[in-house]
């Protein structure tokens, strides 16, 4: 079955009309969210079994094969491929090419939160902390539970000497990484098990120490 160009609108219309495809479209929206959070295991679990193209896409992502998807597939798939290509370029030190890749991803899918986070990272590396914070905040407006955005905001606020906000976002990032959100299972928020809470506070203390150690 061909994917609608606008999944969000198709889901809203199907839900309002009580059509049976609403459940399938909801699963695809949850798949996209998991994909954008780099949670490929969750994305694969959520994917309807007859979505062969998206299943091939996941297999290629796991194998590092981006090239077939830079110009093919739904817009959000191409955007994800460009974000991953940009991350490879940034890691290789090709910052200008990385920026172009992230901007291309946003042109394809303007609400790709990791494209915004990665642009924020480039600004932070260039010493433009306020610009980086603006990108991270835009990412969190799209996905308030994106751990990378919270963590990088903590780093940016540490550079500005805003320790209250640094700690707030660092705590949020660590909680999300220890206890990832699973909206599709009907579990938003909740209390992590004891062992997760223990490691959460231990890692938080260690990370706060590392961030604060360089403060002069």
C-alpha positions in Angstrom: 0.0 0.0 0.0 1.4 3.4 -1.0 2.1 5.8 1.9 0.2 9.0 2.0 2.3 12.1 1.3 1.2 13.7 4.6 0.9 10.9 7.2 -0.2 13.3 9.9 -3.1 14.7 7.9 -4.1 11.2 6.7 -4.2 9.9 10.3 -6.2 12.9 11.6 -8.8 12.5 8.8 -9.0 8.7 9.2 -9.4 9.0 13.0 -12.1 11.7 12.7 -14.0 9.6 10.2 -13.6 6.4 12.3 -12.0 4.6 9.3 -10.2 1.3 10.1 -6.9 2.5 8.5 -6.4 4.9 11.4 -4.7 2.2 13.4 -2.2 1.5 10.6 -1.5 5.2 10.1 -0.9 5.6 13.9 1.6 2.7 13.7 3.4 4.4 10.8 3.6 7.7 12.8 5.0 5.9 15.7 7.5 4.2 13.4 8.6 7.5 12.0 9.1 8.9 15.5 11.2 5.9 16.6 13.2 6.2 13.3 13.9 9.9 14.0 15.0 9.0 17.5 17.5 6.4 16.0 15.6 3.6 17.8 15.7 1.1 14.9 14.6 -1.8 17.1 11.4 0.0 18.1 10.9 1.2 14.5 11.1 -2.4 13.2 8.7 -3.6 15.9 6.1 -0.9 15.0 6.4 -1.4 11.2 3.3 -3.0 9.6 4.4 -6.4 8.1 3.3 -5.5 4.6 5.5 -2.3 4.4 8.2 -3.9 2.3 9.9 -0.7 1.2 10.3 0.6 4.7 11.5 -2.8 5.9 14.2 -2.6 3.1 15.1 0.9 4.3 15.6 -0.3 7.8 17.8 -3.1 6.7 19.9 -0.7 4.6 20.2 1.7 7.5 21.5 -1.1 9.7 24.0 -2.0 7.1 25.1 1.6 6.5 23.7 1.7 2.9 22.4 5.2 2.5 23.0 5.8 -1.2 19.8 4.1 -2.5 17.6 6.3 -0.2 19.0 9.8 -0.8 16.8 10.3 -3.8 14.2 7.5 -3.4 11.3 6.7 -1.0 8.9 8.9 1.0 10.1 12.4 2.0 10.7 11.4 5.7 12.8 8.4 4.5 15.0 10.6 2.2 15.3 13.1 5.0 16.6 10.5 7.5 19.1 9.3 4.9 20.4 12.8 4.5 20.7 13.3 8.2 22.8 10.2 8.5 24.9 11.2 5.5 25.4 14.6 7.2 26.5 12.9 10.4 29.1 10.9 8.5 30.4 14.1 6.8 30.5 16.0 10.1 32.5 13.1 11.7 34.9 13.3 8.8 35.5 17.0 9.4 33.5 18.1 6.3 31.4 20.7 8.1 30.2 22.6 5.1 29.0 19.5 3.3 27.4 18.2 6.5 25.5 21.5 6.9 24.2 21.1 3.3 23.1 17.6 4.0 21.2 18.6 7.2 19.6 21.5 5.4 18.6 19.2 2.5 16.9 16.9 5.1 14.9 19.8 6.4 13.9 20.9 2.9 12.5 17.4 2.4 10.9 17.1 5.9 10.9 20.4 7.9 10.0 18.7 11.1 13.0 16.3 11.3 14.2 17.0 14.9 17.7 15.4 14.5 18.4 17.6 11.5 17.9 20.6 13.8 20.0 19.0 16.5 22.9 18.4 14.2 22.7 22.0 12.8 22.8 23.1 16.5 25.9 20.9 17.0 27.7 22.7 14.1 26.8 26.1 15.6 28.0 24.9 19.1 31.3 23.7 17.6 31.7 27.1 15.9 31.2 28.9 19.2 27.8 30.3 18.3 26.1 29.0 21.5 22.9 31.1 21.3 22.3 29.9 17.7 22.9 26.3 18.9 20.4 26.7 21.7 17.7 28.0 19.2 18.2 24.9 17.1 17.9 22.5 20.1 14.8 24.3 21.3 13.2 24.0 17.9 14.0 20.2 17.9 12.3 19.9 21.3 9.2 21.7 20.1 8.8 18.9 17.6 9.8 16.0 19.9 10.0 17.0 23.6 11.4 13.5 24.4 14.5 13.6 22.2 17.3 12.7 24.5 20.1 14.1 22.2 18.5 17.6 22.2 18.2 17.7 26.0 21.8 16.5 26.4 23.2 19.0 23.9 21.2 21.8 25.5 22.8 20.9 28.8 26.2 21.3 27.2 25.2 24.7 25.6 23.8 26.0 28.9 26.9 24.9 30.7 29.0 27.1 28.3 26.7 30.0 29.1 27.1 29.4 32.9 23.4 28.6 33.3 23.8 25.7 35.6 20.1 25.4 36.6 19.1 24.8 33.0 22.1 22.6 32.4 21.1 20.3 35.2 17.5 20.2 34.2 18.2 19.2 30.7 20.9 16.7 31.7 18.5 15.0 34.1 15.9 14.8 31.3 18.4 13.4 28.8 19.6 10.7 31.2 16.1 9.7 32.2 15.1 9.4 28.5 18.1 7.3 27.7 17.6 4.9 30.6 13.9 4.7 30.2 13.0 5.5 26.5 9.5 6.6 25.8 7.2 4.0 24.2 4.1 5.9 23.3 2.9 3.0 21.1 2.7 0.8 24.1 0.6 3.3 26.0 3.4 4.1 28.4 4.1 7.8 28.7 6.2 8.9 31.6 5.9 6.4 34.5 8.5 5.4 37.0 11.5 3.4 35.9 12.4 0.3 37.9 14.7 0.6 40.9 17.9 -0.5 39.0 17.2 2.1 36.3 16.7 4.8 38.9 20.0 3.8 40.7 22.0 4.0 37.5 20.2 7.2 36.5 21.4 9.1 39.6 24.8 7.5 39.4 25.3 8.5 35.7 23.8 11.9 36.4 26.3 12.6 39.1 29.2 11.4 37.0 28.2 13.5 34.0 27.5 16.6 36.1 31.0 16.2 37.5 32.6 16.0 34.1 30.7 19.0 32.8 31.4 21.1 35.8 35.1 20.1 36.1 36.0 22.4 33.2 34.1 25.4 34.5 36.5 28.3 35.2 
